[in-house]
Amino acid sequence: MLVDDDEASNFLSRVILDDIEAAREIEVAEDGDIACKMLDKNDCPDIIFLDIRMPRMSGFDFLNSLVKKGSCSKSKVVLLTSSFRKEDREKALQYQNVIDYLEKPLTEEAAQKVIDVYYS
């Protein structure tokens, strides 16, 4: 699942994930609120690439919602963001299911590394 309000980032990430055959299906949500509603109706994805700065519900609010609901605890979350703030990185890595913090744009090498490390 890709959760990002930036259409160009979602397009590029989807192309990269398709190119490395990382998933059978890739869902896209334009913000955390939409992602939460999608997860309420569907199975949890194996991995969620999540932006921090989004309208309506930020990436951190989305993570807090998952924790509060106790849902998708087995889903791995990779923060994929343009935030270079050390505080954001430190905060993100405090969540149990956050496995990495990557700066945009997603690269084929970074995506492949995540897949190799966590899904080999």
Secondary structure as UniProt FT lines:
FT   STRAND          2..3
FT   HELIX           7..19
FT   TURN            20..21
FT   STRAND          28..29
FT   HELIX           32..41
FT   STRAND          47..50
FT   HELIX           59..69
FT   TURN            73..74
FT   STRAND          76..81
FT   HELIX           86..92
FT   TURN            93..94
FT   TURN            96..97
FT   STRAND          98..103
FT   HELIX           108..119
//
